[in-house]
Every structure is written in C-alpha cells, then in structure tokens.
Amino acid sequence: MDLTRSRIGIRCLYSLLFFFIHEIVKTLVAVTTVFQCVYLLITREPCEPVRRFANQLSTYAYRTLRYLTFNETDRPFPFREFPPELEPPAAEITL
C-alpha cells in the first residue's frame, strides 16, 4: 500500500466531506422517524414508501460510517451507486 502524505490528506478531506454528509443523513432519519410516527398515529398503518426510503437511508449511513472509520476503501454515494438494502424491512410491525 502506497501511503503518501498527499493520499492520506485526500482521504482525510473525503472523510470530512462524508462526515458532513452523515450529519445530513442523521437529520433525514430523524425527519422520517417523526413523519412515520405522525402518519402511523393518523392512519394506524406505516407509510411503506417512507419505510423503504428509511431502510435504504440506514444502509447508506452504515456505508458512510464504514468509510469514515477506515473499514471500507470505496467512497460511498455520490461516488458510486446508492447502496441496496442490507436486509428487507420486517414484514409486519408490532408495537
């Protein structure tokens, strides 16, 4: 592995970018959670499109954290495709 200071610096700059992206993702997760709770209170059923989006968002958050912690070398989205779900949502929600 060629660990030059310039490559390390570039990696750190990308990490800083993904740190900010991860903070935005955390905010989106909070917004989708609040929306899902309000929607569930009103309709007594979860909003499936929001549920699927939140599941993909969770996978993306996981990928950004792996990149930030130097456990993955491939840069996450937008430098590659948005990741598919790691696991499907639960078939039924029980409270």
CNS distance restraints for C-alpha pairs under 8 A (distance, minus, plus):
assign (resid   3 and name CA) (resid   7 and name CA) 6.44 0.50 0.50
assign (resid   3 and name CA) (resid   8 and name CA) 6.57 0.50 0.50
assign (resid   4 and name CA) (resid   8 and name CA) 6.28 0.50 0.50
assign (resid   5 and name CA) (resid   9 and name CA) 6.01 0.50 0.50
assign (resid   6 and name CA) (resid  10 and name CA) 6.17 0.50 0.50
assign (resid   7 and name CA) (resid  11 and name CA) 6.15 0.50 0.50
assign (resid   8 and name CA) (resid  12 and name CA) 6.17 0.50 0.50
assign (resid   9 and name CA) (resid  13 and name CA) 6.22 0.50 0.50
assign (resid  10 and name CA) (resid  14 and name CA) 6.27 0.50 0.50
assign (resid  11 and name CA) (resid  15 and name CA) 6.07 0.50 0.50
assign (resid  12 and name CA) (resid  16 and name CA) 6.16 0.50 0.50
assign (resid  13 and name CA) (resid  17 and name CA) 6.35 0.50 0.50
assign (resid  14 and name CA) (resid  18 and name CA) 6.20 0.50 0.50
assign (resid  15 and name CA) (resid  19 and name CA) 5.99 0.50 0.50
assign (resid  15 and name CA) (resid  67 and name CA) 7.43 0.50 0.50
assign (resid  15 and name CA) (resid  68 and name CA) 5.56 0.50 0.50
assign (resid  16 and name CA) (resid  20 and name CA) 6.55 0.50 0.50
assign (resid  17 and name CA) (resid  21 and name CA) 6.33 0.50 0.50
assign (resid  18 and name CA) (resid  22 and name CA) 5.85 0.50 0.50
assign (resid  18 and name CA) (resid  64 and name CA) 6.52 0.50 0.50
assign (resid  18 and name CA) (resid  68 and name CA) 7.09 0.50 0.50
assign (resid  19 and name CA) (resid  23 and name CA) 6.40 0.50 0.50
assign (resid  19 and name CA) (resid  64 and name CA) 7.94 0.50 0.50
assign (resid  19 and name CA) (resid  68 and name CA) 7.11 0.50 0.50
assign (resid  20 and name CA) (resid  24 and name CA) 6.49 0.50 0.50
assign (resid  21 and name CA) (resid  25 and name CA) 6.26 0.50 0.50
assign (resid  22 and name CA) (resid  26 and name CA) 6.18 0.50 0.50
assign (resid  22 and name CA) (resid  61 and name CA) 6.39 0.50 0.50
assign (resid  22 and name CA) (resid  64 and name CA) 6.64 0.50 0.50
assign (resid  22 and name CA) (resid  65 and name CA) 7.74 0.50 0.50
assign (resid  23 and name CA) (resid  27 and name CA) 6.42 0.50 0.50
assign (resid  24 and name CA) (resid  28 and name CA) 6.29 0.50 0.50
assign (resid  25 and name CA) (resid  29 and name CA) 6.18 0.50 0.50
assign (resid  25 and name CA) (resid  57 and name CA) 7.17 0.50 0.50
assign (resid  25 and name CA) (resid  61 and name CA) 6.68 0.50 0.50
assign (resid  26 and name CA) (resid  30 and name CA) 6.33 0.50 0.50
assign (resid  26 and name CA) (resid  61 and name CA) 7.85 0.50 0.50
assign (resid  27 and name CA) (resid  31 and name CA) 6.24 0.50 0.50
assign (resid  28 and name CA) (resid  32 and name CA) 6.09 0.50 0.50
assign (resid  29 and name CA) (resid  33 and name CA) 6.04 0.50 0.50
assign (resid  29 and name CA) (resid  54 and name CA) 6.64 0.50 0.50
assign (resid  29 and name CA) (resid  57 and name CA) 7.35 0.50 0.50
assign (resid  29 and name CA) (resid  58 and name CA) 7.84 0.50 0.50
assign (resid  30 and name CA) (resid  34 and name CA) 6.28 0.50 0.50
assign (resid  31 and name CA) (resid  35 and name CA) 6.09 0.50 0.50
assign (resid  32 and name CA) (resid  36 and name CA) 5.88 0.50 0.50
assign (resid  32 and name CA) (resid  50 and name CA) 6.90 0.50 0.50
assign (resid  32 and name CA) (resid  54 and name CA) 6.80 0.50 0.50
assign (resid  33 and name CA) (resid  37 and name CA) 6.18 0.50 0.50
assign (resid  34 and name CA) (resid  38 and name CA) 6.26 0.50 0.50
assign (resid  35 and name CA) (resid  39 and name CA) 5.99 0.50 0.50
assign (resid  36 and name CA) (resid  40 and name CA) 5.91 0.50 0.50
assign (resid  36 and name CA) (resid  46 and name CA) 6.44 0.50 0.50
assign (resid  36 and name CA) (resid  47 and name CA) 6.58 0.50 0.50
assign (resid  36 and name CA) (resid  50 and name CA) 7.29 0.50 0.50
assign (resid  36 and name CA) (resid  51 and name CA) 7.78 0.50 0.50
assign (resid  37 and name CA) (resid  41 and name CA) 6.15 0.50 0.50
assign (resid  38 and name CA) (resid  42 and name CA) 6.30 0.50 0.50
assign (resid  39 and name CA) (resid  43 and name CA) 5.96 0.50 0.50
assign (resid  39 and name CA) (resid  44 and name CA) 7.49 0.50 0.50
assign (resid  39 and name CA) (resid  45 and name CA) 7.46 0.50 0.50
assign (resid  39 and name CA) (resid  46 and name CA) 6.70 0.50 0.50
assign (resid  39 and name CA) (resid  47 and name CA) 6.87 0.50 0.50
assign (resid  40 and name CA) (resid  44 and name CA) 4.66 0.50 0.50
assign (resid  40 and name CA) (resid  45 and name CA) 5.15 0.50 0.50
assign (resid  40 and name CA) (resid  46 and name CA) 5.24 0.50 0.50
assign (resid  40 and name CA) (resid  47 and name CA) 7.48 0.50 0.50
assign (resid  46 and name CA) (resid  51 and name CA) 7.26 0.50 0.50
assign (resid  47 and name CA) (resid  51 and name CA) 6.10 0.50 0.50
assign (resid  48 and name CA) (resid  52 and name CA) 6.12 0.50 0.50
assign (resid  49 and name CA) (resid  53 and name CA) 6.14 0.50 0.50
assign (resid  50 and name CA) (resid  54 and name CA) 6.00 0.50 0.50
assign (resid  51 and name CA) (resid  55 and name CA) 6.21 0.50 0.50
assign (resid  51 and name CA) (resid  89 and name CA) 7.76 0.50 0.50
assign (resid  52 and name CA) (resid  56 and name CA) 6.35 0.50 0.50
assign (resid  52 and name CA) (resid  89 and name CA) 7.29 0.50 0.50
assign (resid  53 and name CA) (resid  57 and name CA) 6.04 0.50 0.50
assign (resid  54 and name CA) (resid  58 and name CA) 6.06 0.50 0.50
assign (resid  55 and name CA) (resid  59 and name CA) 6.48 0.50 0.50
assign (resid  55 and name CA) (resid  85 and name CA) 6.51 0.50 0.50
assign (resid  55 and name CA) (resid  88 and name CA) 7.77 0.50 0.50
assign (resid  55 and name CA) (resid  89 and name CA) 6.91 0.50 0.50
assign (resid  56 and name CA) (resid  60 and name CA) 6.25 0.50 0.50
assign (resid  56 and name CA) (resid  83 and name CA) 7.19 0.50 0.50
assign (resid  56 and name CA) (resid  84 and name CA) 6.51 0.50 0.50
assign (resid  56 and name CA) (resid  85 and name CA) 5.23 0.50 0.50
assign (resid  57 and name CA) (resid  61 and name CA) 6.13 0.50 0.50
assign (resid  58 and name CA) (resid  62 and name CA) 6.21 0.50 0.50
assign (resid  59 and name CA) (resid  63 and name CA) 6.30 0.50 0.50
assign (resid  59 and name CA) (resid  83 and name CA) 6.73 0.50 0.50
assign (resid  59 and name CA) (resid  84 and name CA) 7.33 0.50 0.50
assign (resid  59 and name CA) (resid  85 and name CA) 5.91 0.50 0.50
assign (resid  59 and name CA) (resid  86 and name CA) 6.17 0.50 0.50
assign (resid  60 and name CA) (resid  64 and name CA) 6.21 0.50 0.50
assign (resid  60 and name CA) (resid  76 and name CA) 7.68 0.50 0.50
assign (resid  60 and name CA) (resid  77 and name CA) 7.92 0.50 0.50
assign (resid  60 and name CA) (resid  82 and name CA) 7.19 0.50 0.50
assign (resid  60 and name CA) (resid  83 and name CA) 6.18 0.50 0.50
assign (resid  61 and name CA) (resid  65 and name CA) 6.17 0.50 0.50
assign (resid  62 and name CA) (resid  66 and name CA) 6.24 0.50 0.50
assign (resid  63 and name CA) (resid  67 and name CA) 6.29 0.50 0.50
assign (resid  63 and name CA) (resid  72 and name CA) 7.93 0.50 0.50
assign (resid  63 and name CA) (resid  76 and name CA) 6.46 0.50 0.50
assign (resid  63 and name CA) (resid  83 and name CA) 7.99 0.50 0.50
assign (resid  64 and name CA) (resid  68 and name CA) 6.06 0.50 0.50
assign (resid  64 and name CA) (resid  75 and name CA) 7.97 0.50 0.50
assign (resid  64 and name CA) (resid  76 and name CA) 6.16 0.50 0.50
assign (resid  65 and name CA) (resid  69 and name CA) 6.07 0.50 0.50
assign (resid  66 and name CA) (resid  70 and name CA) 6.29 0.50 0.50
assign (resid  66 and name CA) (resid  71 and name CA) 4.97 0.50 0.50
assign (resid  66 and name CA) (resid  72 and name CA) 5.43 0.50 0.50
assign (resid  67 and name CA) (resid  71 and name CA) 5.85 0.50 0.50
assign (resid  67 and name CA) (resid  72 and name CA) 4.80 0.50 0.50
assign (resid  67 and name CA) (resid  73 and name CA) 6.30 0.50 0.50
assign (resid  67 and name CA) (resid  74 and name CA) 7.22 0.50 0.50
assign (resid  67 and name CA) (resid  75 and name CA) 6.67 0.50 0.50
assign (resid  67 and name CA) (resid  76 and name CA) 7.41 0.50 0.50
assign (resid  75 and name CA) (resid  79 and name CA) 5.92 0.50 0.50
assign (resid  75 and name CA) (resid  80 and name CA) 6.96 0.50 0.50
assign (resid  76 and name CA) (resid  80 and name CA) 5.85 0.50 0.50
assign (resid  76 and name CA) (resid  81 and name CA) 7.62 0.50 0.50
assign (resid  76 and name CA) (resid  82 and name CA) 7.49 0.50 0.50
assign (resid  77 and name CA) (resid  81 and name CA) 5.63 0.50 0.50
assign (resid  77 and name CA) (resid  82 and name CA) 5.31 0.50 0.50
assign (resid  77 and name CA) (resid  83 and name CA) 7.66 0.50 0.50
assign (resid  78 and name CA) (resid  82 and name CA) 7.24 0.50 0.50
